[in-house]
Amino acid sequence: MGLFPSSGIKMSSTIEVLEKFFKTAVDYRGRIYIPKQVRKILLIKEGERVYIKIEQDHIKVYTAKALKLQK
């Protein structure tokens, strides 16, 4: 059974996909560190607000700039 059993994705395919993702960790307080390279690409500065949307089995993180562009 793969990492996402309900999706029908095989474990080997899942690992190949995940290897292309940026990796981070959750600390003891539940905080997620956004890697420097990701912050640079998305122009996220220290103290800037980000918004988290829950979608079934994953989350999406938006910057205020991204939300303004969607309007």
C-alpha atoms as one frame of an Amber mdcrd trajectory, in Angstrom:
protein
   0.000   0.000   0.000   1.356   3.438  -0.926   1.610   6.631   1.031  -1.756
   7.760  -0.338  -3.775   4.514  -0.391  -7.065   6.089  -1.502  -5.409   7.828
  -4.473  -4.158   4.660  -6.164  -0.620   6.093  -6.343   2.114   3.476  -5.902
   4.739   3.990  -3.180   7.631   4.222  -5.680   5.805   6.926  -7.671   4.992
   8.792  -4.475   8.630   8.799  -3.354   9.756  10.079  -6.765   7.260  12.936
  -6.544   8.116  13.805  -2.930  11.846  13.966  -3.736  11.070  16.992  -5.940
   9.352  18.869  -3.091  11.000  21.266  -0.680  11.429  19.554   2.665  10.848
  21.065   6.091   9.818  20.025   9.583   7.293  20.883  12.257   8.847  22.017
  15.536   7.682  21.145  19.051   5.253  24.116  19.016   3.666  23.045  15.723
   5.405  25.688  13.614   6.411  24.917  10.049   9.676  26.415   8.829   9.504
  27.816   5.287  12.898  27.187   3.645  14.901  30.253   2.624  14.782  29.316
  -1.067  10.963  29.156  -0.957  10.735  32.506   0.872  13.026  34.046  -1.747
  10.990  32.689  -4.680   7.690  33.872  -3.135   9.151  37.170  -1.855   8.065
  36.387   1.714   9.659  38.747   4.242  10.056  38.319   8.002   6.867  39.225
   9.858   4.679  38.979   6.754   1.351  37.230   7.205   0.619  34.006   5.372
  -2.758  32.310   5.110  -3.371  28.561   5.348  -6.257  26.808   3.621  -7.140
  23.210   4.472  -8.100  21.068   1.465  -9.044  17.437   2.230  -5.625  15.815
   2.810  -3.276  18.792   2.328  -2.828  22.485   3.039  -2.187  25.459   0.780
  -0.252  28.489   1.988  -0.978  31.910   0.503   0.787  35.229   0.899  -1.179
  38.466   1.154   0.263  39.437  -2.248  -1.043  36.229  -3.826  -4.530  36.800
  -2.404  -4.591  40.368  -3.773  -3.638  39.073  -7.236  -6.558  36.597  -7.198
  -9.157  39.363  -6.872
